[in-house]
Structure formats: structure tokens, C-alpha cells
Amino acid sequence: DTDSKIWLVTRFGVNGLTWSWPTLAVLVAGRERVFGFMKRRFDRNPHRAQRDGAFIAELLCSVLVDVGQPWWIRKAREDPKYPPGDPRRHWERGSVVCLEEQKFSVRVSRGSSACPASVQWLPVSDTGAHAAELLLA
């Protein structure tokens, strides 16, 4: 009976240390140092960056475009009237106004008569590629 209690206490102690080591590392080394280490570790891995890029490309290939749906267009320059972190600082919301086989157009209205609406044509992605195929290309 005493042996089973010792074994149980040891098991809980080992499990507790195993699950709490990340918290202990942050407490001992400091948050900035631990997260900086992990950031550098992820950023240094070119294979991970390539896989992430292929995944994003697959997401973009799978988007269906339809007239009237909202579409965000990246601005040429960031807009300082919006605070950092606000998506409108880098993006303008528009609406799909025309859809053709190989391209579609998005109208972005600037909200004032001094800056009239603009229309941009964008290509339709119809590759249907999957991330695995994109990594081989």
C-alpha cells in the first residue's frame, strides 16, 4: 500500500513537471527571451516557410468569386490616418462588379467626390492546385 502511494506521488510529480516546464522556462528565462528563441527557431526553417506559402497559395486558389461580394485590395501605401493594427491602414474594401473567365473587377469607392471610385482588374485563379503540388513545382 505504501509502495503504491509512493508510485502515485512520483507519477503525479513527474507529470506535473512535464506539463509545467514551459511555464517554468518562461518564469526562469523571461518571456521575451523564450518567445524570441521560438520565433528565431520558426523563422530559420526555410522548409516551414515554403510549406506555409504553399498552404496560403492553396487557400487563394480555392476562393470562389461572385459579383457583389466584398473584396479587399491592398493599398499602394499605408494610410497613416488609421492606427497600426487596423486593417484599413493597408487594405481598401471594394465590391466585385464584373466577372469574366480569366479576370474580375473590383470597385473601390473612396467615399468622397475628391477621390472617385476606382476599378481594378484581377486575375481569376483557376489552377485548383493543392499544397503538395505547389511544393513540387
Buried (B, 14 or more C-beta within 10 A) or exposed (E): EEEEEEEEEEEEEEEEEEEEEEEEBBEEEEEEEBEEEEEEEEEEEEEEEEBEEBBEBBEEBEEEBEEEBEBBBEEEEEEEEEEEEEEBBBBBEBBBBEBEEEEBBBBBEEEEEEEEEEEEEEEEEEEEBBBEEBBEE
